Amino acid sequence: MEPKIGDSILLKGLMVNGHDEHPGVITNVYHQNEGGFAVINATVFVDTNPTPQCYGSINYASSREEAEKYIATFKGLICIPR
């Protein structure tokens, strides 16, 4: 699934209040990087934070399994379609 501006996503890899998945919306789509991931910007609604957070240059995985492998290897942020 190709990411598009306005698509709903889940940001993974940010542990807040016992959760590592936070809903968000894609605000920009860039190119695919050398790892084969699309790179996006997103506005994310992090639990317990009253204001949306903006994240840039996040890798976009097409599946939860792909995202879990990425997090286990690189310990970074990644998002998946919602």
C-alpha positions as protocol buffer text, in pm:
chain_id: "A"
residue {
  index: 1
  type: MET
  ca { x: 0 y: 0 z: 0 }
}
residue {
  index: 2
  type: GLU
  ca { x: 149 y: 333 z: -107 }
}
residue {
  index: 3
  type: PRO
  ca { x: 126 y: 606 z: 156 }
}
residue {
  index: 4
  type: LYS
  ca { x: -65 y: 923 z: 65 }
}
residue {
  index: 5
  type: ILE
  ca { x: -107 y: 1259 z: 236 }
}
residue {
  index: 6
  type: GLY
  ca { x: -407 y: 1233 z: 470 }
}
residue {
  index: 7
  type: ASP
  ca { x: -378 y: 858 z: 531 }
}
residue {
  index: 8
  type: SER
  ca { x: -418 y: 737 z: 891 }
}
residue {
  index: 9
  type: ILE
  ca { x: -114 y: 568 z: 1041 }
}
residue {
  index: 10
  type: LEU
  ca { x: 9 y: 419 z: 1366 }
}
residue {
  index: 11
  type: LEU
  ca { x: 349 y: 538 z: 1488 }
}
residue {
  index: 12
  type: LYS
  ca { x: 543 y: 254 z: 1650 }
}
residue {
  index: 13
  type: GLY
  ca { x: 859 y: 255 z: 1859 }
}
residue {
  index: 14
  type: LEU
  ca { x: 775 y: 543 z: 2095 }
}
residue {
  index: 15
  type: MET
  ca { x: 689 y: 410 z: 2441 }
}
residue {
  index: 16
  type: VAL
  ca { x: 452 y: 647 z: 2625 }
}
residue {
  index: 17
  type: ASN
  ca { x: 222 y: 553 z: 2912 }
}
residue {
  index: 18
  type: GLY
  ca { x: 272 y: 181 z: 2848 }
}
residue {
  index: 19
  type: HIS
  ca { x: 189 y: 198 z: 2476 }
}
residue {
  index: 20
  type: ASP
  ca { x: 417 y: 192 z: 2172 }
}
residue {
  index: 21
  type: GLU
  ca { x: 150 y: 268 z: 1909 }
}
residue {
  index: 22
  type: HIS
  ca { x: 4 y: 613 z: 1855 }
}
residue {
  index: 23
  type: PRO
  ca { x: -244 y: 726 z: 1586 }
}
residue {
  index: 24
  type: GLY
  ca { x: -149 y: 991 z: 1335 }
}
residue {
  index: 25
  type: VAL
  ca { x: -199 y: 1140 z: 990 }
}
residue {
  index: 26
  type: ILE
  ca { x: 51 y: 1159 z: 704 }
}
residue {
  index: 27
  type: THR
  ca { x: 136 y: 1520 z: 615 }
}
residue {
  index: 28
  type: ASN
  ca { x: 402 y: 1461 z: 347 }
}
residue {
  index: 29
  type: VAL
  ca { x: 536 y: 1167 z: 146 }
}
residue {
  index: 30
  type: TYR
  ca { x: 892 y: 1158 z: 18 }
}
residue {
  index: 31
  type: HIS
  ca { x: 1083 y: 891 z: -170 }
}
residue {
  index: 32
  type: GLN
  ca { x: 1178 y: 535 z: -90 }
}
residue {
  index: 33
  type: ASN
  ca { x: 1505 y: 510 z: 100 }
}
residue {
  index: 34
  type: GLU
  ca { x: 1782 y: 254 z: 53 }
}
residue {
  index: 35
  type: GLY
  ca { x: 1602 y: 15 z: 292 }
}
residue {
  index: 36
  type: GLY
  ca { x: 1298 y: 10 z: 63 }
}
residue {
  index: 37
  type: PHE
  ca { x: 1076 y: 209 z: 298 }
}
residue {
  index: 38
  type: ALA
  ca { x: 879 y: 515 z: 192 }
}
residue {
  index: 39
  type: VAL
  ca { x: 974 y: 818 z: 403 }
}
residue {
  index: 40
  type: ILE
  ca { x: 694 y: 1035 z: 544 }
}
residue {
  index: 41
  type: ASN
  ca { x: 615 y: 1323 z: 777 }
}
residue {
  index: 42
  type: ALA
  ca { x: 324 y: 1282 z: 1020 }
}
residue {
  index: 43
  type: THR
  ca { x: 126 y: 1457 z: 1287 }
}
residue {
  index: 44
  type: VAL
  ca { x: 86 y: 1211 z: 1573 }
}
residue {
  index: 45
  type: PHE
  ca { x: -149 y: 1208 z: 1871 }
}
residue {
  index: 46
  type: VAL
  ca { x: 65 y: 1075 z: 2156 }
}
residue {
  index: 47
  type: ASP
  ca { x: -119 y: 946 z: 2463 }
}
residue {
  index: 48
  type: THR
  ca { x: -120 y: 1188 z: 2758 }
}
residue {
  index: 49
  type: ASN
  ca { x: 7 y: 1478 z: 2545 }
}
residue {
  index: 50
  type: PRO
  ca { x: -253 y: 1752 z: 2493 }
}
residue {
  index: 51
  type: THR
  ca { x: -105 y: 1874 z: 2164 }
}
residue {
  index: 52
  type: PRO
  ca { x: -31 y: 1679 z: 1844 }
}
residue {
  index: 53
  type: GLN
  ca { x: 337 y: 1608 z: 1778 }
}
residue {
  index: 54
  type: CYS
  ca { x: 502 y: 1650 z: 1436 }
}
residue {
  index: 55
  type: TYR
  ca { x: 755 y: 1390 z: 1326 }
}
residue {
  index: 56
  type: GLY
  ca { x: 963 y: 1410 z: 1011 }
}
residue {
  index: 57
  type: SER
  ca { x: 1142 y: 1158 z: 792 }
}
residue {
  index: 58
  type: ILE
  ca { x: 979 y: 849 z: 941 }
}
residue {
  index: 59
  type: ASN
  ca { x: 1006 y: 516 z: 763 }
}
residue {
  index: 60
  type: TYR
  ca { x: 673 y: 371 z: 650 }
}
residue {
  index: 61
  type: ALA
  ca { x: 632 y: -7 z: 662 }
}
residue {
  index: 62
  type: SER
  ca { x: 354 y: -180 z: 472 }
}
residue {
  index: 63
  type: SER
  ca { x: 281 y: -431 z: 752 }
}
residue {
  index: 64
  type: ARG
  ca { x: 301 y: -473 z: 1127 }
}
residue {
  index: 65
  type: GLU
  ca { x: 544 y: -764 z: 1086 }
}
residue {
  index: 66
  type: GLU
  ca { x: 781 y: -554 z: 876 }
}
residue {
  index: 67
  type: ALA
  ca { x: 764 y: -277 z: 1138 }
}
residue {
  index: 68
  type: GLU
  ca { x: 837 y: -518 z: 1426 }
}
residue {
  index: 69
  type: LYS
  ca { x: 1150 y: -646 z: 1245 }
}
residue {
  index: 70
  type: TYR
  ca { x: 1264 y: -287 z: 1188 }
}
residue {
  index: 71
  type: ILE
  ca { x: 1217 y: -192 z: 1555 }
}
residue {
  index: 72
  type: ALA
  ca { x: 1399 y: -505 z: 1674 }
}
residue {
  index: 73
  type: THR
  ca { x: 1694 y: -427 z: 1447 }
}
residue {
  index: 74
  type: PHE
  ca { x: 1722 y: -47 z: 1455 }
}
residue {
  index: 75
  type: LYS
  ca { x: 1528 y: 60 z: 1770 }
}
residue {
  index: 76
  type: GLY
  ca { x: 1383 y: 355 z: 1579 }
}
residue {
  index: 77
  type: LEU
  ca { x: 1045 y: 500 z: 1495 }
}
residue {
  index: 78
  type: ILE
  ca { x: 844 y: 353 z: 1211 }
}
residue {
  index: 79
  type: CYS
  ca { x: 481 y: 379 z: 1107 }
}
residue {
  index: 80
  type: ILE
  ca { x: 229 y: 141 z: 959 }
}
residue {
  index: 81
  type: PRO
  ca { x: -106 y: 187 z: 786 }
}
residue {
  index: 82
  type: ARG
  ca { x: -401 y: 197 z: 1015 }
}
